[in-house]
Amino acid sequence: MKCLDCGYETDINQKIITCPRCGGLLEIKVKLKGFSFSNLKGRGVWRYKDAIPGNYSKIVSINEGNTPLIPSRNYKQTFYKFEGANPTGSFKDRGMTVAVSSAVNTGYKVVAAASTGNTAASAAAYASRAGLRIYLVLPKGKVALGKLAQSILYGATILEVNGSFDVAMASVMRLYKDLGIVYPLNSFNPWRLEGQKTIAYEIAEEIGEPDNVIVPVGNAGNIYAIWKGFTELQEAGVISKVPRMIGVQAEGAAPIAKAIEKGLNEPEFFENPETIATAIRIGKPVNWKKAIKAIKSSKGTAISVSDQEIIDAQKRLAREEGIGAEPASAAALAGYDKAIKEGIVDKDQKNVLILTGHALKDPDAMLRLDVRRILINPEHIENIVLGEINDNN
């Protein structure tokens, strides 16, 4: 384990979450020995248990992972990794099975998380499964309905704050550091990212190494985790290269994309982030250092897209590909289109877009899309349908 800030190093210790010396972010270094996909058993995240450090005598799982990699109808050699197929409908479940298992195996009884919604839903489900008490700190009025409903359903205690996700995140940090009895489930917890890296393992096992992986970026842990997974596989000789990591942010919440664009070493944070893509409405991503490391190490980049581009992409995903994804997921397709136009990626390369959450997470966003709704007399339905068909022909 190594601190990104002060360089502190220590042996793998599951009880350590942030740097004991400076409080900074820790990286968990994994070297795979004799790793081969042909030797693996089971399905999902824990299929790759040999690559997940730590003691897990008790595993808290809801059969997460093993999500579909869907070939695109419209783009040659392009695939959608649909994380909306996880148990609570987002990629967060991959990290949560590892983080909550770590909490249980290190003796914690209370867990907490700040969230824009998906982390809350996932954390609540896994805490329930583990029999842990959970406190969710949410920005009041800024969490999509589907995600808030899930958190209520799983029985979490919800603490609402006036302010953004970043205010909620600071509150969880204080709970963890001041009380010492609350286990944090946000992505500054490096153990959570050990679960999320299995996205890379599944992609590599199914199609080898892509040329580019396009990832929506909010709190910025996932793009790093996926890069980490590919890096571990390359170092083990399982794949020959690490794909370029392309991060996508909404224009109203794009500190990392703007930093890459301006050539800055540190982002200029957004104090009041705003975007229809609530899952990535984060102005001060806690994992920005890890994300920038992943992007630069892979010779990738980060770009921003408008809310209108996100809405259009969500509609196209549903109506051309048959995939229902929430707006933050659709940002990956919006970013992919922009990257093609700007010559950042080639549509004939092998590209994978990470669709992070299910459309049902944000029903309000779906209801804003255009639709044809016709009030009819049921006795005349045949005439209406035949007339429509003939008109279109």
N, C-alpha and C positions, 0 to 999 in steps of 0.2 A: 504494500500500500504506500502511495506517495502523494504528498500534498502538492497541488498545482501552484500554490502561492509561495510557500517558504521552503519547499524541497524536503520537508520532514519525511522520513521513511521508517516503516515498521513492518514486521511480519504480518501476514494475514491474521486479523483479529476481528471476529464478527461483532464484537461489542463496540467497535470504533466506527463512528459515522462521519464526524468531521475531524479535522486535524486537531490533535490534542495540544499542539503548540500554538497555532495561530487562529484556529477555527475555520480554516479554509477548506476548499473542496478536495476530496481524496479520490485518487484513481486506484482501482484494484488491478494489479498486473497479473495476468494469467498466461502461463506457458503450457500449452497442450503437449502431452507426451503420448505418442502412439495413437493419436486420435484418428478414427476412421468412421465415416458414416455407416459403413457396412457392419460395424460392430454394435451399433446402437439398437436399443429395444424400446418399445413403448411409443407414445405419440405426444406431441405438444411440447411445452417448455421443458418438462423434466426428462424428456428423451435425451436432452443434452446435459444431464446432471454432472457428467464428468468434467464439463467445462465451467460449472458454477461452483466457485469456492465457498467454503464454509461447512458447518455441521448442520445437517437437516434430518435429524432422527425423526422429527415430526414435520411432515409436509402438509401445508394447507393449500389445497388445490381444488379447482372446479373444472378441471380438464381444459385449461386455457391453452392457447397456441394452436398449431396445426391449421392455420387459417388458409383460405384458398388463394392461390396465385392465378389470377384470371387473365388470359390473353385478351388483348384489346381487339375489337372489331375494326377499328379505324387506323391503328398504327401498327405497322409491321414490327415484330421483335419487341413489342412493348407489353408490359404486364402490370396488373393492379394487384398489390398485396392487400387484401381486404381484411383489415383488422377489426372491422365492425362485426365479424363473425365470432369474436371472443364472447365469453359468458355474459359480461355486462355491456357488451357492445363497443368496446374500444381496446386499443393496444395496451392500455394501462394495466389490464389484467395480467399480462406477462410479467411486469415488474412487481405487481402486488403479491403474486404467489410467492415470490422469493423474499420480498420485504417482510410480509406478514409471517412467513415461516421463520425468518431470522428473529423477528420479535418474540415469537413463541419459544424458539430454541435458546434465547438468551434471557428468558424469564419475565418479559414484560407482560403486563395485564391491561395497559391502557395505550392506545395509539391515537395519533392525530394527523390531520392533513389540511392544508389550504388548497383551494381548488377553484377552477373556473367551471367545474362540473364533472368531467370524466374521472378525474382522480377521486373525487368524492364518492361517486357511484361505485367505483371499483373498490376503494378502501372500505366502504361500508359493507359491501358484500363479503369480502374476505375476512373482515373483522368479525362479522356475524358467523361465518363458517368456523372461525377459530375460537369463538366464545370470548372475544375481547371487547372491552368498552372503547368506543370511538367518539372523538370530537372532531367535527368538520367545521373549519373556519371559511366562510364564503362571503364574497362581496355582495352585499344586499342588492337585489334587483338585477344582477348581472350574470345569473346562471340560467342556462337554457332549461325550459320546463321539463323535458324528459329526464335530464340528469338530476334535477332537484327532486323530482318524483321518485326516482330510484333511491336516492339517499334517504328519503322519508320512509320508503317501503322497507328498506333494510334496517331501520330502527336506530339510525345514528342520532346523536345529539348535535344539532346544528347551531353554530354560533355565527351570527351575521355581523359584518362590520360595514360601516359607512366608508366607502372608498374602493379602490381597485384590488385586484388579486395581489398586487405587491404588498398592500397593507395587510392582507390576510396572511401572506407568507411570512412577513416579519413577525406577526403574532405567534405563528407556529414555531418559528425559530426561538422565540423567547420561552415558550412553553417547554421546549426540549432542553434548552440550555439552563433555564432557571430552576425548573422543577426536578429534572433528572429522572422522573418516573414515567414520562410520556415518550413513546417511541414514534419518531416522525416518519411519515410515509411519503413525503415529497421527494422529488428526484435529486435533491442535494444529498440524499441517502444513496451512496454508491451501490449498495446491495440491490436496490430496486433496478438499477440499470443492468445488472447482471441477468435479470430476467428478460429485459427488453432487447438485449443483444441477440436473443434467439431468433428474432426476425431475420437477421443476416444468415444464421445457420440454416433456417428453413429454405430461404431463397437459394443459397449455395447448394444445398442438398438436392433441390429440385431442378435448377437450371444452370448450375455453375455460377461463375462470377459475372454480374452484369457490367456494362460499361459505365452506366450512371444510375444512381439511386436518388429519387426526388422525394424530399421529406418536408411536410409542413413543420414549421418551427414556432413554438410558443415559449415554454420555459427551457427549451433547448436541450433536454436530456436525451431525447430519442435519436436525434441525428448522430450524436456522439456514440450512443449505445450500439446503433447499427454499424457505424464505422468500426467500433471496437470489436464487434463480432467478426466482421470481415478481416480485420487486421490479425486477430488471433488465428483464424483459419489460414491466412497467408503465411504467417510465421511457422505454422505447423506443417506447411507444404501441402495442405489440402486443396487450396486454390492458388492460382498463379499471380493474381493481382487484386488490389483493393479498388473497388469502383469509386469514381468521383462522386462525392456527396454534394448534392445541390439542395440547399435550404430555401424554403419559400415562406415568406411572411406577408401578412396583410399590410397595406400601406400605412394604415393607422396604428400599427403596432410592429414596427420594423427596425428595431435598434441594431440587430445583427446584420441584416441586409444592407442597411445604410452604412454601417461600419466597414463592411467588405467593399461596398461601392466607393467609399471615400478613402480606402486604404488605411483606416484607423486601427490601432492596436487594441482599443477599448471602445465599446459602443457609447453613443450619446443616448441615454435612456429616455423613454417616453413617459412623462409624468401622468398623462391622462390618455391611455391607449383606447382606441375605439375601432371596432370592426364588427361586421355581421358575423364573422367567424369567431364566436365567443371562446372556443377552446384554445385559440392562440391570441387572445386579447390580453397580452402580457407586455408591459413596458420595460420591465427590468428582469430579464430572465436570469435565474440563479445559475444556470449552467452555461452562461455565455462563453466562458473560457474554454470549456470542454467542446462546445459547438465550433468555435473558431479553430481550435486545434484540429478537429475532425475535418473541417472544410479545407483548411490550408494543407494539412498532411496528405489529403487525397487529391490535391490540385483541383478542388471543386470551387464552388462559389455560392452566394446567396442572393436572391432577388426578391423584390416585393411586387405584389399584384393588388389591383383595386378591388373593392367590394363587388363592383359590377362584374368584373372578370371572374370572381369567385362564384357569384350567383349563376352566371352563364355556364360555368364549368360544372356546377352541381346539376344543372338541368341537363346538360349534355351527357354526363355520366349516367343519369337515370334513363333518359329517353333514347340514347344511342347505344349505350353499353348494358343497360339493365341493372345498374349498380346504384343502390340507394346509399349515399354517403352524406354526412353532415358537412356544413360549409368549410370547416377547417380542413377536412379531407379533400374537398374539391379544390382547395388552394394548390394542392399538388398538381392537378391537371392544368389549372390556370398558369401555374409557374412553368410547367412543361411546355405548354404552347408558347409562352413568352421566350423560353430558353431556345426553342427551335427557331423562332423568328429572329432572335439576336445571334444565332450561330453558336450558342453555348453548348448545345447538344445536337447530335445528328439523329433524326428520327429513324434512320436505318441501323443505328446502334442497338444493342440490347439494353433497354431501359426498364426500370422498375419504379412505379409510383406507389408510395405508401399511403393508403387510404386509412386514416387513423380511427375513424369512428362511424357508426351506423347513422343513417338518416333519421331514424326515430329518436335519436338523442335531442333533436331540435325541431319539433313539429312546427313551431312558428315560422321557421325559415322555409319549410316546404309550402306552407299555406300562402306565402307571399309570391310564389311562382305563378305564372299565367296558366290558366286552365280553361277549357270549354265546358261549361255546365249549362245544360239546357233543360228547362222545365217543360215536361211533355204530358200529353194525355196518353196513358198507356195503350189506349185503343188505336192510336195512330203511330205507334212506334215503328211499324214496318215501313210506312210511308216516309218517315223522317230518315231512317237508316238508309233505305234504298235511294232516297233523294240525295243524301250526303255522298254515297258511294258513286252515284252517276255524275254528280257535280265534279267530284275529284278525278273522274276518268275523262 
